[in-house]
């Protein structure tokens, strides 16, 4: 049976269940749940220690205004690490190689940063649309170009990330086939 090089990116199934569903919902089991016990077991202790260390490292260079992003960034980090670790299991693939997941995470986070930047510092956010020292006749054209580039940014970065991951997997497949 001849397989294409791109068959490795097809969604595998196990007992009729697509493994993408397991890869997306299984990491939520690993998130720690609040407990009323005074003493926790070793797994909960390890989970809380690693989450606290990551949050400390994340918030170290940020001012107090950036600390409100700690919960979403920590949970996003845990989600991405567990999803990528599940990609190491046999007969599964990493969901982050799919454009839909990358864009699904990139667009809302990008939109949140743009809206919060416009709300908190409107002059600085709008100042990025026009480079300093621009001749007066070019101002309307440059504002349109910079606005288009601002809106295309999450799409371009998501496509680049997906292409790089796919190229890496394809290169590994080619080397494994040649060997």
Residue frames as qw, qx, qy, qz and C-alpha x, y, z in Angstrom:
[[0.000, 0.890, 0.456, 0.000, 0.00, 0.00, 0.00],
 [0.439, 0.278, 0.006, 0.854, 1.53, 3.30, -1.10],
 [0.233, -0.813, -0.428, 0.319, 1.02, 6.23, 1.23],
 [0.290, 0.816, 0.040, 0.498, 1.47, 9.87, 0.46],
 [0.418, 0.136, -0.449, 0.778, 3.87, 11.96, 2.53],
 [0.256, -0.302, 0.121, -0.910, 0.90, 14.03, 3.65],
 [0.693, -0.339, -0.579, -0.265, -1.03, 11.04, 5.02],
 [0.474, -0.110, -0.624, 0.612, 0.76, 11.58, 8.33],
 [0.088, -0.034, 0.221, -0.971, -1.39, 14.68, 8.88],
 [0.528, -0.329, -0.567, -0.540, -4.70, 12.86, 8.53],
 [0.484, -0.441, 0.409, -0.635, -6.69, 12.63, 11.75],
 [0.321, 0.082, -0.944, 0.009, -6.28, 9.10, 13.13],
 [0.696, -0.366, -0.054, -0.615, -9.15, 7.32, 14.86],
 [0.103, 0.186, -0.929, 0.304, -9.21, 4.80, 17.69],
 [0.090, 0.371, 0.896, -0.226, -12.37, 2.67, 18.03],
 [0.120, 0.697, 0.594, 0.384, -14.18, 5.15, 15.81],
 [0.262, -0.909, -0.185, 0.267, -13.28, 8.12, 18.03],
 [0.512, 0.736, -0.129, 0.423, -11.12, 10.76, 16.36],
 [0.711, -0.255, -0.317, 0.574, -7.95, 11.15, 18.40],
 [0.145, 0.424, -0.019, 0.894, -8.09, 14.93, 17.97],
 [0.553, -0.643, -0.226, -0.480, -11.04, 14.89, 20.38],
 [0.840, -0.413, -0.238, 0.257, -8.99, 12.98, 22.94],
 [0.586, 0.119, -0.102, 0.795, -5.98, 15.24, 22.38],
 [0.054, -0.539, -0.072, -0.837, -8.09, 18.35, 22.95],
 [0.629, -0.600, -0.129, -0.477, -10.06, 17.18, 25.99],
 [0.861, -0.192, -0.377, 0.282, -7.54, 14.98, 27.84],
 [0.394, 0.290, -0.331, 0.808, -5.30, 17.90, 28.95],
 [0.386, -0.571, 0.004, -0.725, -8.17, 19.38, 30.93],
 [0.871, -0.385, -0.306, -0.022, -7.98, 16.36, 33.24],
 [0.710, 0.062, -0.307, 0.631, -4.41, 17.33, 34.12],
 [0.036, -0.615, 0.100, -0.781, -5.39, 20.78, 35.43],
 [0.222, -0.082, -0.789, 0.567, -5.38, 20.87, 39.23],
 [0.377, -0.642, -0.489, -0.455, -8.71, 21.20, 41.01],
 [0.194, -0.566, 0.409, -0.689, -9.20, 23.06, 44.27],
 [0.637, -0.188, -0.742, 0.094, -9.22, 20.79, 47.29],
 [0.482, -0.758, 0.017, -0.439, -10.45, 21.26, 50.84],
 [0.909, -0.244, -0.206, 0.269, -7.74, 18.95, 52.23],
 [0.320, -0.902, 0.234, 0.168, -4.85, 20.37, 54.20],
 [0.372, -0.477, 0.707, 0.366, -2.31, 18.03, 52.68],
 [0.739, 0.526, -0.142, -0.397, -2.26, 17.17, 49.02],
 [0.936, -0.010, 0.282, 0.209, -0.66, 14.25, 47.26],
 [0.507, -0.372, 0.384, 0.676, 2.61, 14.46, 45.32],
 [0.361, 0.442, 0.596, 0.565, 0.96, 15.04, 41.94],
 [0.056, -0.925, -0.346, -0.146, -0.99, 18.07, 43.16],
 [0.476, -0.757, 0.110, 0.434, 2.11, 19.37, 44.90],
 [0.515, -0.079, 0.509, 0.685, 4.14, 19.04, 41.70],
 [0.220, 0.671, 0.554, 0.441, 1.38, 20.68, 39.64],
 [0.201, -0.955, -0.215, 0.042, 1.03, 23.63, 42.00],
 [0.538, -0.574, 0.250, 0.564, 4.81, 24.08, 42.27],
 [0.458, 0.131, 0.545, 0.689, 5.28, 24.13, 38.48],
 [0.085, 0.806, 0.483, 0.331, 2.34, 26.50, 37.94],
 [0.349, -0.903, -0.086, 0.236, 3.63, 28.87, 40.63],
 [0.549, -0.376, 0.368, 0.649, 7.17, 28.84, 39.18],
 [0.363, 0.411, 0.565, 0.616, 5.89, 29.53, 35.67],
 [0.072, -0.906, -0.385, -0.159, 3.67, 32.36, 36.89],
 [0.457, -0.771, 0.073, 0.436, 6.58, 33.91, 38.80],
 [0.497, -0.136, 0.488, 0.704, 8.81, 33.75, 35.72],
 [0.227, 0.624, 0.591, 0.458, 6.02, 35.16, 33.55],
 [0.172, -0.936, -0.295, -0.087, 5.28, 38.11, 35.81],
 [0.652, -0.403, -0.009, 0.642, 8.89, 38.98, 36.61],
 [0.325, 0.029, 0.248, 0.912, 9.40, 41.55, 33.80],
 [0.100, -0.627, -0.561, -0.532, 5.80, 42.88, 33.87],
 [0.107, -0.241, 0.335, -0.905, 4.41, 45.79, 35.82],
 [0.280, 0.168, 0.774, -0.543, 1.33, 45.40, 38.01],
 [0.583, 0.397, -0.006, -0.709, -1.04, 46.16, 35.12],
 [0.533, 0.352, -0.696, -0.330, 0.20, 43.09, 33.26],
 [0.136, -0.160, 0.919, -0.335, -0.45, 40.72, 36.16],
 [0.666, 0.228, 0.358, -0.614, -4.12, 40.35, 35.20],
 [0.695, 0.449, -0.445, -0.341, -2.97, 38.34, 32.13],
 [0.131, -0.448, 0.870, -0.161, -1.34, 35.69, 34.37],
 [0.663, 0.092, 0.656, -0.349, -4.32, 33.34, 34.54],
 [0.776, 0.569, 0.070, -0.262, -4.98, 33.24, 30.79],
 [0.395, 0.710, -0.582, -0.030, -1.29, 32.94, 29.87],
 [0.288, -0.370, 0.853, -0.227, -0.63, 30.22, 32.45],
 [0.737, 0.224, 0.562, -0.303, -3.65, 28.20, 31.36],
 [0.675, 0.686, -0.171, -0.211, -2.68, 28.68, 27.70],
 [0.117, 0.639, -0.759, 0.047, 0.84, 27.45, 28.49],
 [0.495, -0.141, 0.815, -0.265, -0.49, 24.36, 30.27],
 [0.770, 0.457, 0.297, -0.333, -2.89, 23.66, 27.42],
 [0.561, 0.726, -0.373, -0.141, -0.21, 23.96, 24.73],
 [0.068, -0.537, 0.833, -0.114, 2.35, 21.89, 26.64],
 [0.596, 0.006, 0.755, -0.274, -0.08, 19.07, 27.30],
 [0.760, 0.569, 0.125, -0.287, -1.39, 19.08, 23.73],
 [0.421, 0.719, -0.550, -0.062, 2.16, 18.96, 22.36],
 [0.264, -0.384, 0.863, -0.197, 3.08, 16.19, 24.81],
 [0.753, 0.230, 0.527, -0.320, 0.07, 14.19, 23.65],
 [0.643, 0.681, -0.244, -0.250, 1.48, 14.44, 20.14],
 [0.026, 0.577, -0.816, 0.024, 4.35, 12.23, 21.30],
 [0.687, -0.008, 0.666, -0.292, 2.00, 9.29, 21.82],
 [0.177, -0.064, 0.846, 0.499, 1.92, 6.72, 19.04],
 [0.088, 0.487, 0.795, 0.351, -0.85, 7.02, 16.43],
 [0.037, -0.882, -0.372, 0.287, -1.60, 10.59, 17.39],
 [0.470, 0.462, 0.124, 0.742, -0.54, 13.89, 15.91],
 [0.232, -0.323, -0.330, 0.856, 0.03, 17.29, 17.38],
 [0.202, 0.791, 0.577, -0.006, -3.07, 19.47, 16.96],
 [0.119, -0.819, 0.059, 0.558, -0.90, 22.59, 16.79],
 [0.311, -0.135, 0.661, 0.669, 0.12, 21.54, 13.27],
 [0.195, 0.633, 0.713, 0.230, -3.41, 22.43, 12.15],
 [0.132, 0.303, 0.120, 0.936, -4.06, 25.94, 10.89],
 [0.428, -0.640, -0.434, -0.467, -7.49, 26.04, 12.52],
 [0.680, -0.578, -0.339, 0.297, -6.09, 25.63, 16.04],
 [0.499, -0.083, -0.028, 0.862, -3.29, 28.15, 15.46],
 [0.045, -0.388, -0.261, -0.883, -5.65, 30.77, 14.07],
 [0.542, -0.631, -0.497, -0.247, -8.26, 29.95, 16.70],
 [0.633, -0.540, -0.265, 0.488, -5.74, 30.84, 19.39],
 [0.434, 0.009, 0.108, 0.894, -3.99, 33.69, 17.56],
 [0.033, -0.549, -0.400, -0.733, -6.94, 35.82, 16.46],
 [0.475, -0.787, -0.367, -0.141, -8.67, 36.28, 19.86],
 [0.649, -0.504, -0.103, 0.560, -5.41, 36.97, 21.69],
 [0.367, 0.150, 0.250, 0.884, -4.26, 39.40, 18.99],
 [0.160, -0.669, -0.435, -0.581, -7.67, 41.14, 19.01],
 [0.576, -0.734, -0.326, 0.152, -7.57, 41.42, 22.80],
 [0.573, -0.327, 0.013, 0.751, -4.14, 43.05, 22.75],
 [0.192, 0.337, 0.353, 0.852, -5.13, 45.48, 19.99],
 [0.319, -0.740, -0.438, -0.398, -8.38, 46.49, 21.73],
 [0.623, -0.670, -0.233, 0.330, -6.71, 46.86, 25.14],
 [0.514, -0.102, 0.130, 0.842, -3.87, 48.85, 23.57],
 [0.027, 0.504, 0.389, 0.771, -6.35, 51.16, 21.86],
 [0.465, -0.765, -0.407, -0.181, -8.33, 51.57, 25.07],
 [0.659, -0.607, -0.139, 0.422, -5.39, 52.19, 27.43],
 [0.309, -0.536, 0.268, 0.738, -3.00, 54.14, 25.17],
 [0.613, 0.673, 0.410, -0.052, -4.87, 55.33, 22.07],
 [0.232, 0.918, -0.253, -0.199, -2.24, 57.81, 20.87],
 [0.283, -0.534, 0.774, 0.187, 0.61, 55.29, 21.11],
 [0.614, 0.204, 0.761, 0.033, -1.48, 52.58, 19.41],
 [0.531, 0.799, 0.274, -0.064, -2.55, 54.87, 16.58],
 [0.044, -0.870, 0.408, 0.274, 0.99, 56.26, 16.34],
 [0.531, -0.232, 0.770, 0.267, 2.17, 52.89, 15.05],
 [0.621, 0.587, 0.519, 0.018, 0.03, 53.35, 11.96],
 [0.395, 0.906, -0.014, 0.149, 2.18, 56.22, 10.71],
 [0.785, -0.063, -0.108, 0.607, 6.00, 56.15, 10.66],
 [0.244, -0.828, -0.070, 0.499, 7.77, 59.26, 11.87],
 [0.164, -0.524, 0.424, 0.720, 8.92, 61.70, 9.22],
 [0.454, 0.405, 0.754, 0.250, 6.40, 60.64, 6.57],
 [0.026, 0.011, 0.287, 0.957, 5.80, 63.18, 3.78],
 [0.409, 0.254, 0.387, -0.786, 2.31, 64.72, 3.92],
 [0.625, 0.267, -0.368, -0.634, 1.06, 63.36, 0.56],
 [0.483, 0.140, -0.863, -0.050, 1.88, 59.78, 1.61],
 [0.253, -0.164, 0.672, -0.676, 0.08, 59.91, 4.96],
 [0.771, 0.081, 0.157, -0.612, -3.35, 58.56, 3.83],
 [0.790, 0.323, -0.496, -0.158, -1.80, 55.75, 1.78],
 [0.299, 0.339, -0.797, 0.401, 0.58, 54.70, 4.58],
 [0.459, -0.143, 0.543, -0.689, -2.23, 54.66, 7.17],
 [0.870, 0.176, -0.069, -0.456, -4.24, 52.32, 4.93],
 [0.676, 0.383, -0.624, 0.081, -1.22, 50.07, 4.30],
 [0.059, 0.317, -0.764, 0.559, -0.29, 49.91, 8.00],
 [0.650, -0.062, 0.355, -0.669, -3.91, 49.17, 8.97],
 [0.885, 0.245, -0.284, -0.277, -4.07, 46.31, 6.46],
 [0.511, 0.378, -0.717, 0.288, -0.74, 44.95, 7.72],
 [0.279, -0.284, 0.630, -0.667, -2.04, 45.15, 11.30],
 [0.807, 0.046, 0.210, -0.550, -5.11, 43.07, 10.41],
 [0.835, 0.358, -0.404, -0.107, -3.14, 40.53, 8.36],
 [0.014, 0.621, -0.714, 0.322, -0.55, 39.95, 11.09],
 [0.635, -0.222, 0.656, -0.342, -2.31, 37.11, 13.01],
 [0.896, 0.385, 0.103, -0.196, -3.16, 35.33, 9.75],
 [0.541, 0.690, -0.466, 0.116, 0.41, 35.59, 8.47],
 [0.158, -0.545, 0.747, -0.345, 1.94, 34.45, 11.77],
 [0.789, -0.034, 0.498, -0.358, -0.52, 31.55, 12.07],
 [0.862, 0.494, -0.075, -0.089, 0.23, 30.38, 8.53],
 [0.321, 0.699, -0.602, 0.214, 4.00, 30.69, 9.13],
 [0.439, -0.408, 0.709, -0.373, 3.79, 28.70, 12.36],
 [0.882, 0.168, 0.350, -0.268, 1.72, 25.97, 10.72],
 [0.730, 0.633, -0.259, -0.002, 4.02, 25.84, 7.68],
 [0.081, 0.662, -0.696, 0.264, 7.13, 25.56, 9.88],
 [0.618, -0.229, 0.669, -0.343, 5.62, 22.76, 11.96],
 [0.889, 0.367, 0.186, -0.203, 4.41, 20.93, 8.86],
 [0.545, 0.712, -0.438, 0.065, 7.79, 21.33, 7.16],
 [0.202, -0.559, 0.753, -0.282, 9.55, 19.92, 10.21],
 [0.761, -0.003, 0.582, -0.286, 7.27, 16.89, 10.33],
 [0.812, 0.568, -0.013, -0.136, 7.57, 16.41, 6.58],
 [0.281, 0.735, -0.606, 0.116, 11.38, 16.59, 6.78],
 [0.445, -0.359, 0.772, -0.276, 11.42, 13.98, 9.54],
 [0.847, 0.267, 0.383, -0.254, 9.14, 11.76, 7.42],
 [0.659, 0.701, -0.268, -0.059, 11.39, 12.17, 4.36],
 [0.036, 0.646, -0.738, 0.191, 14.54, 11.32, 6.34],
 [0.619, -0.162, 0.703, -0.311, 12.85, 8.32, 7.95],
 [0.855, 0.439, 0.175, -0.215, 11.67, 7.09, 4.54],
 [0.503, 0.737, -0.450, 0.028, 15.13, 7.51, 3.01],
 [0.166, -0.523, 0.798, -0.248, 16.80, 5.69, 5.87]]
